Amino acid sequence: MQRDLLKARFSQLPPLPPLESGEGEEEQEETEELDEVPETLARPLPTARRRRDQDRYSPLSAEGYFAEALEIDLPTTTEGSQSTFRVYYTPPAPKSERTAPSPSVPPPAPVYDGPATAPWARQSLAHGLGAGHSPKGGNGMVLVCVHGAGYSGLSFACFAKDAVQKGGGKVGALAFDARGHGKTKVLRDGDKPLDMSLETMSNDLVQLLKAMFPVKADAPSVLLVGHSMGGAVAVDACPKLAEVVEVVGIAVIDVVEGTAMDALQGMNALIAAQPKGFQSVEQGIEWHLRSKAINNSASARISVPPLLVQSTTQQPGEPLSMVWKADLAATQPFWEGWFTGLSSKFLACRTAKLLLLAGADHLDTELMVGQMQGKYQLEVFTEVGHCVQEDAPEKTADLLLSFWVRNDRTDILKGVKKVGET
């Protein structure tokens, strides 16, 4: 009824005066511009908008998060060749220098300026770290971090910094880029695809720690920390490391055998849905944050740049200057082998065990029984994504340090003398 009354009133109004010359054309142009808005929003952001977002998505250097970056040469299956692994390391402080963490706020990290050029990022290691890094009589403990598929060692940067600061000088952190990832360079055997099998990657970890700590008596104890695929690698390597270092514990982050095996069915679709590349590193960081792949801006600005490399091929249409370093689709033949038997091997590790999950997850039968029997510690973080250590680095550091303190037995005989000693 109200609509009919309005129509009746409008019909009694005098007709509008004719439009002046050019006025209709301007109105038509404005309408056309409004019609073009959705198409404009679908295109890449304008340069001015990119400049405004530069500070928010600009890359950051890992300097200040790790004490040094190392390049470690390890033998490969190819006769007479070596592969170079990128390692990020902060050693425990010498025993005489260990103090409580400083309560002061650390300075902001320096801005990333492309490929590593600072002295801290150009060190090469040939014959172990030496006494300066693992002083005898005060070896401390090192968190050895193994990243997941498609990530890099710097996905542990914020977590490592928090853990070292809270460790009172007793705690160090080591993270590395796995083969086919980040800044690690692995020579291929002819035209064969890169070997990404679980056995090969766990052997890489063992050989890496052997190269860094050639003498077990002088080596720090280690707590293995593996995220996703890295959790499977850490579990597989754990028994092999018994003669290399003392493993005081293992923490597996957000990977369960049953859930992982089920997820493999949709993995190809997930990879296909990702962008093929980006116009810049900043755009790659922005995508990770907007898609909720990473929910921590500070971590994403450090961990995403190593995931991308300069494109060397021509793409049709608008060329992409940055593409993915890791070819996840090429690793498909190895996916099932990564996770098969993970639960039983995790429970069989002869050390303290921690399983950290992101949100509610379904434990398989073996893990459920093992948890009820108290064979491992189960923790669940809410309001985080798959990259738990990136989304909640401080909370993860607190948990793992508490886990280490509760289970460390390296000093259990400290002060006990053998018969005949004075």
N, C-alpha and C positions, 0 to 999 in steps of 0.2 A: 504494500500500500504506500509506504514511504517513497518507494522508487517511482510510482505512478504520479504522486503529487509533485516530485521534483521535475519529472518530464513535462507536466502541465505548466509549471511556472516558467521553465526554460523556453517553452514554445511561445510564450507571450512576450519575451524579450525582443527588442529590435535586432535586426541582422547586424553582424559585425562589419565594420568598414573594410573595404578591399585593402590587401597588403600592398605596401609600397614596393617599388621596383627593387629587386635584389634581396628583399627580406625573406621570401620563400626559399631562395637558393641557399641562404645561410642556414635556415632551419633544416633543409634537406641535408646539408653537409654535416650539421650537428648530429642528425639522426643516423647518418651513415657512420660517423665516428663512433657513436654509441654501439651500433651493430657490430663494430669491429673489435670491441673490448674483449670478448672471450678468446678470439683468435690471438690477440696481442698477449694476453696472459699466458697462453699456451706456449709462446715463444720464449727463448732465453731472456733473462732479465736485462733491461737496458744497462748501458755502461754506468750511468749515474747511480743506479740501484746497486750495481756490483761494487762500486767504490764505497758506498755506505756500508755494505756487508763485509768489506775486506777485513776489517779488524775482527769481526766475529768469526770468520772462517779462515783467517790466515794461518798457515802452518807455523808450528813452533819447533825449535830444536830440542833434542833430548838432552843436551848438555845441561847439567844441573840435576837431572833425574838419575843418571848413572855417572860414576866417576870417570869411566873411560870406555871407548869403543875399540875393540880388538878385531884383527883379521887373522884367523887361525887356519893354517893349511893342514888338511887331512888327506890321507891317501884315499883313492877311489878304486872302483873295480876296474877302471880302464888302466891298462898296464903303463906304468911310468908317468901317470898324471896325478894331479892333486886338485882338490876342491878347496875353495876359500870360504870359510864360514864367518859371518859377521856376528860378533858377540858383544853384548853390553854388560859391563861388570862394575860393581861396587864391592870391594873387598871388606871384610870385617876390619875394624881398626886394630892396630897392635894392642896388646893387653894393657900396656902402660898408658895408652891414650884413650881408653874407654871411659866415657862419661855419660851422664844422663842426656837425653835428647834436649836440644835447645828449644825453649818455648817460643822463641821469636818467630815471626812470620817470615818464611823464606822469600828471597827476592823473586820477581817474575822471571820466567824463562826467557832467554833471548829469542828473537824472531828467527824463524827458519829462513835460510838464504840459499835454498837449492841443495845440490849434492854436498855431502859432508866435506868441508874444507878446513875445519878447525883442527888444530893439532891433536885434540883429544880423540878425533875420529879417524886418525891415520896410523895408529899404532899397529905393528905387525908382531905376531908371536910365533916363535919357533920352538923353544925348548922349555916350556912351562913358565909360570909366573914368577917363580923365585921366592926367596925368603921375605922380601918386602911386602908380598901380598898375602902370605900365609905364615906368619911368624910362628916358629916352633914354641910350644908352651902356651900359646894363646890363639889357637887356630880359629875359634869362633864357629859360626854356622852360616851357611850360604843357602838362600832360597834359589833353587835352580828351576827356572820357569820355562815351560814348553808350550808354545802357542798352538792355536787351532788352525784348521785348514783355511787358507785365504787370509790369514792375519799375519802379524809379524811379531818379533820379539818386543817391539815397543808398545804392544798392547798391554804390557806389564809395567810401563814406565811410571805411571802415577802410583800404582800399588807398591812398586819397589822403593820409590822415594819415601813413601809413608812408613813402610816396614823398616827401612834402614834408620830413619830418624827416630823411630820409637824403640829401636833395638838397643839403644845405649852403647853402640860401638861393637856389640857382640855379633851383630847380624849384618850379613852382606847379601847382595842380590846379583843374580846372573840370568840373563835372558839372551836368546840367540835366534837368528832367522833360520828356519828349517830349510832344507833343500827345496829349490823351486820357489822360494819366498824371499821377500825383502831384498837385502843387499848380499845375500849369500850367492856364490857363483859355483855351480856344480857342472863339471864337464860331462857331456853325454857320451855314451858308448856308440859312436857312429850315428846312424839314423834311428837308433832305438829310442822309444819314449823314455822320459826320465823315470827312474825307479823310485816310486813313492810307496813301496811296500812297508808294512809295519816293522818287519825285521830290519830292513835297511835303515829306516829312520831311528829305530832304537839303538842300532849299532853306531849311528852318527853321534848320538848323545853320549854313549859310552866312550867312544874315541875322543870326543871333544873334551870330556872331563879328564881323560888320561893325559891329553896334551897339556891341559892347564894345570893339573896337579899330578905330576909324574911320581911323586913319593907320597904314599898313603899316610905315613906318619906325620908328614908336614902339611897335609891337606886339611881344610876345614871339614866339618861334618856338613851334610846337605839335607835339605828338606825338599823333595821333589814336588813341584806344583805344575799340574797339567790341565790345560783348558781344552775342552771338547776333544778333537783328534789328539791334541797334545796330552790329554789324560791317558789315552790308550798307549801312546808312546812311552810316557813315564812309567806306567804299570808294567809294560813289557820290558823296559830297561832296568827296572828296580832290582831283580835278582842278579843281573849281570854286573851291577855296580858294586857288589859286595867286596870285591878285591881291589877296587879303585878308590872308593871313599866310604865313609861310614854314613849310611842313610838312616837318619833319625825319624823319618816320617815321610808319608806321601799324601798329597791332597789332590783330589780329582774334582775339577770344576765343571758342573753342568753337563755331564754325559753319563747316560745309563744305557747299558747294552740293548735292552729291549726297546726302549724309546728310540735310540739311534738307528737300530735296524729297521724299525717301522718308518722312520723319517726318510730313509734312503729312497723309498719308492717315489717320493715327490721331489727329490733333490734336483733332477734335471730341469723340472719346471721352475724351481726356485732360481736356478742359475740363469735360465733363459729370461726370467723376468727382470733380472738386474740390468742396469745400463751397460752398454758395451764399452763405455769409456766416458770421459768428461773433457770439457774445454780447458779445464785448469785444475790444479790441485785443490784450490779453494772450492770449486764446484763439487769435487769429490767429497770433501769434508762436509759441505752443506748437505749432500745427499745422505750421508751416513747419519747425520743428526736428524734430518727431516723424516727419514724412513724409520727412525728409532732403532737402527742397527746398533748404534752407540748412543747412550743417553747422557754422556758427559762431554761437554764441549772441550774442556782442557785436555782430556785424554784423546779425543778424536783429532785434535789439531797436531798431536804428536804421532799417533799411531797410524793415521791414514796415509800420509805422504809416502812411506815405504811400500805401500800396496800398489802404487801406480808408477808406470814408467812412460817415457816419451814414446809416442807412436812412431813406428818406422814404415807403416803401410798407408796406402791411400784408400780412404773410404768414400763410397758414393755419397753425394750430397754434402752436407756440412761436415768437414773433417774433424776428427777427435784428436786432440793433441796429447791426451793422457789415456792410457789403457791399463788394464789389470796386469800386474806382474805374474801372479799365480794363475795358471790355467786349470781351474777346478774341474771343468768338463773332462779334461785329459786324464784326471786321476780316478775316473769312474771304475776302472778295473780293480782298484785297490780298496774301494769303499768298504765292501763287506769284510775284507780281511782286517781292517782297522778295528772293528768292534766285535767280531766274533770271539766269544770266550772272555770278554772283558771282565764280566762280573766275577767269574771263578778265579781269574788271575789276580784281580784286585784283592779279593778275600785271602788269597794265598800269599800275598806280600808279607814277608816276615819283618814288619816294622809297624809303627803306629799309622793308622789309616783315617782319613777324613774325606767325606763326600759332601760337597757343597753344591746345592741346586738352586736354580733361579725359579722361585715360585713352586707351586705344588707339582710334583712329578710322580709318575707311577713307577715304583720300584719293581723290578722283576722278582721272581720267586727267590732266587739265590740271595739277592741283596736284602730282601725283606726278612728272610730267616736269619741272615747274618747280622742284621741290625737288631733284631730281637735278642740275639745271643750276645750282643755287645762286642762284636768283632770289629766294629768301626764306629766313628763318630759321624752322625748325620746332622747337617745344618741346612736350613732353607732360608734364603733371602727373598723377601717380597719387594715389589715395586722396582725390580731390575730386569734387564733383558738378558739375552744369552751371554753377552760379554760382562759377566758379573764383576770381574776384577777391574774393568774399565768404568762401569756404571757406579760402583761403590768401592773405590780403591781403599779408602781409609777403614771402612768396616771390614773389608776382606783382610787387610793387614792386621787389624786387631785380633780377628779370629785366628789367623794362622800363627801369630806370635803367641797367643794363649795356648794354642794346640802344641806348639813347640816346647814352651816352658813346662807344660804338664807332662810331656812324654820324653823329654831329653834325659838321656842316661849317660852322656859322655863323661860327666864329672862325678859319677857315682862313687868311684874309687879315689877321688881326689883326697890327698892327705893320708891315704892308707899306704903303709910301707911294707915291702916284702920282708920276710925273715932274713936277718943278717944285715939289712940296710940301717944306716945310722942317720 
